[in-house]
Amino acid sequence: MIQIYGIKNCDSVKKALKFFKEHQLEYELFDFKKEPLPCSKIDEWLQKTTIDKLFNSRSTTYRTLKLKELNLDESGKKEWLCKENLLIKRPVVEFEDKLLVGFNEEEYKRTFL
């Protein structure tokens, strides 16, 4: 089963969901707005990707919280990801032993088709 993490109204998540529906791939969506993501899940992801790929420094949340001014290091970024899930670059997709961050149609085609 494909596990998608994100929020329903995010454009990138919408593109991912559309991709999975068009290719009749079953998935489950974990919505950050309905349920907080445990920090242990972020730790798990960081075994497979970098903090800089996971941390969305281009998000509205990042700008609203004025995090650029804090000049966060890796542990600071991780701390903020745990506190504020909307800072996670979306969608995060888990499939078998793979972790995909963000929507990239070519990468999705290589992985799922």
DAHU-V509991 format. One line per field, one symbol per residue. ss: DSSP state (A for helix, B for strand, O for the rest). Layout:
ss->???
This chain:
ss->OBBBBBOOOOAAAAAAAAAAAAOOOOBBBBBOOOOOOOAAAAAAAOOOOOAAAABOOOOAAAAAOOAAAAOOOAAAAAAAAAAOAAABOOOBBBBOOBBBBOOOAAAAAAAAO
